[in-house]
Amino acid sequence: TATHADHMDGGKSSTGGDIAYETMTVTATFDKPLELQTLLPVSAKAAGKIVIYDTTATRAKIPVNTKFTSSKGIVYINTAPVTVPPAVRDPKSHVMLPGQAHIVVTAVTAGETGNSDPSDFTIEGHKAANLYGRSDGPFSGGAVGDYYTMSGDMFIQAVADTTTSLRAKLIDNALHQVPEGFMLNQDAVYFVPDPYTATSIQSKTSDATLTMSGTLTAYLFKIDDLTHVIAKRLIRTYDNSPIVLTDRATLSITPRDTVDPRTLDHETFNLAGSVTLTYTLDPEKIKTALLGTAKRIFDTSLATVPHVTSGTVHIHPFYVTTIPHKSDRVSVSIVSVH
């Protein structure tokens, strides 16, 4: 058992480094029930996200306050400019793929009218065949009248709590999908909650739900490979013999870069923790080394077996001084020593 702090270099699949890793991405939504206690007159505009598609060969600049009109005629505007890249030709299919850009828009008029299901959008100043929008999820937050509401520090805390719960849910989902022979360390993940545009929540009743979605990408390591990397760091004479890392949960593996693992081919990880490494011994090899051995030289014969620290011999009847020559008359019990 040893407490250790070190680093290791990793590469995606077999691209080099101390260890190869894989990545796994999961998505989830978390609903947090809220109890709203404040009844206030509200005048709020709905907001949501739009993906803009450019089918032309030139990039499109969308200035602030451009009008986006839904298929139901509801008008929204953007509060930040965006540039949409041009379409590009797929090298395999040779099909032109539209350029894409994401933007947040807000309804021009306050009220529930702006709350809508996903829709297509025309964009002011552009032909729909060249540039069009498609909502990325529903639009919400629009309200006029007396509503139960939560805002300010309480709402900020509710969003923070929901974000924490969402991350925990994503990790739990990922842990249930880890392939056999691999491990996921909860410090070796990249979590991205979807942008949450609302600054308050309103409801006609005191009961409300705060919904948040997100994505988590985890590094996956082969358990055997990770065990050998750690063994080489901790055991000066390690000879690649079979060995087991018995307390992986105490180990922290932290990537140095806080970026999406899917964009990297290599990464450096910080390792820290108190771990126990246990050699896997083969009873048959021990038995072979001891067959026909005189009891008086038992310790000397046992010392020829790598990684065995000590042992005792029991021979029946007691007056026999030599271990039997036949394997089926000898049994070996292995006890781990920590």
Secondary structure, 3 states (H helix, E strand, C coil): CEEEEEEEEEEECCCCCCEEEEEEEEEEEEEEEEECCEEEEEEECCEEEEEEEECCCCCEEECCCCEEEECCCCEEEECCCEEECCCEECCCCCCEECEEEEEEEEECCCCHHHCECCCEEEECCCCCCCEEEEECCCEECCEEEEEEEEEHHHHHHHHHHHHHHHHHHHHHHHHCCCCCCEEEEEEEEEEEECCCCCCEEEECCCEEEEEEEEEEEEEEEEHHHHHHHHHHHHCCCCCCCCEEECCHHHCEEEECCCCCHHHCCEEEEEEEEEECEEECCCHHHHHHHHCCCEHHHHHHHHCCCCCCCCCCCCCCCCCCCECCCCHHHCCCCCCCCC
